[in-house]
Amino acid sequence: MASVLPLADLKIQARPASWLNSIIKGDCVAALEALPDQSVDAIFADPPYNLQLGGTLHRPDHSVVDAVDDEWDQFASFEVYDAFTRAWLLACRRVLKPNGTIWVIGSYHNIFRVGATLQDLNFWILNDIVWRKTNPMPNFKGRRFQNAHETMIWASRDPKAKGYTFNYDALKASNDDVQMRSDWLFPICSGAERLKGEDGKKVHPTQKPEALLARVIMASTKPGDVVLDPFFGSGTTGAVAKRLGRNFVGIEREQEYIDAATARIAAVEPLGKAELTVMTGKKAEPRVAFNTLIESGLVKPGQVLTDAKRRYSAIIRADGTVASGGDAGSIHRLGAKVQGLDACNGWTFWHFDDGQSLRPIDDLRAVIRSDLAKLD
């Protein structure tokens, strides 16, 4: 269950983890300033869109459209909105880890202004994602194209940021072994997923679908990471984060939304460790040098390696190189040399005799990697 922390009672220094898996009640900028530096792994922000609605919107049958006309989405001018955007993005940048990333979602009303501010503050835009809605709201006046999408900007903390999480292999595998594209097709939040009050009305006018947040979180975080949502609303980010084994912290000023989010998150059952294991590719595995095999005693200087058909042989030298005839070098360079090729993967080319059969030395590298994983 998510705890609710009044901003005035937030004791970050005394209790460093007191804010984990909680909803902080208060203004987003003030609450962000109370969080520790570089303390979150990812941010999902669904800020006010500044829709600039001019009057009541009616359907062709004259019924009133339940549009976003709440006070929190109203700003006196673009200048005021830009100042607000700069303030919360600066506060987010401070709490984001150097290898963390931020997602911001918006419509044509605000996303271009947000994007410009992100770049002004030295964030580095990685992608813009188009969320195509399968069931968008119609354009009732018939004077514009139907607004059938929203845009998400995904950015790293700065242009030189390295090591940010992107679960490329898992995304590709889940997409029938095809690279995940930057246009995502999801329905808007409706049906049983849409939170409604006792009066039957929507609890929050811009509740996002859980499927959208699930892809964001699965793409850019690992189990155990901390996901921050500075505009928590009805708690979609927290509910999905809890289900996917991530920690969360939400910031929200409206008590009605906090109550709904708290009850919603309390009902979520987290997935187990087996279901949450993230598929990784070779690039994500720790680098193991050939001399590590010598240092660990898995192979020894003087030991003979061969290819799988025993056509070529090489002797392991104490300095971590291998030699064959008058040539010597790394396992990769020598493997290429003896075959007359430009390149070679020495890990899979060279084999050792385990007393029963020939096995690739890549099997020994796997032993080292398994030992390293046990230390994490």
Salt bridges, closest charged atoms under 4 A:
ASP37 OD1 - ARG94 NH1 2.31
ASP41 OD1 - LYS97 NZ 2.95
ASP46 OD2 - LYS208 NZ 2.80
ASP66 OD2 - LYS202 NZ 3.84
GLU71 OE1 - ARG253 NH2 3.04
ASP82 OD2 - ARG113 NH2 2.74
GLU150 OE2 - LYS133 NZ 2.78
ASP183 OD2 - ARG181 NH2 2.90
GLU210 OE2 - ARG264 NH2 3.00
GLU254 OE2 - ARG253 NE 3.28
GLU285 OE1 - LYS282 NZ 3.95
GLU285 OE1 - ARG369 NH1 2.66
ASP307 OD2 - ARG311 NE 3.08
ASP353 OD2 - ARG310 NH2 3.55
ASP354 OD2 - ARG359 NH1 3.64
ASP362 OD1 - ARG365 NE 2.78
ASP363 OD2 - ARG359 NE 3.25
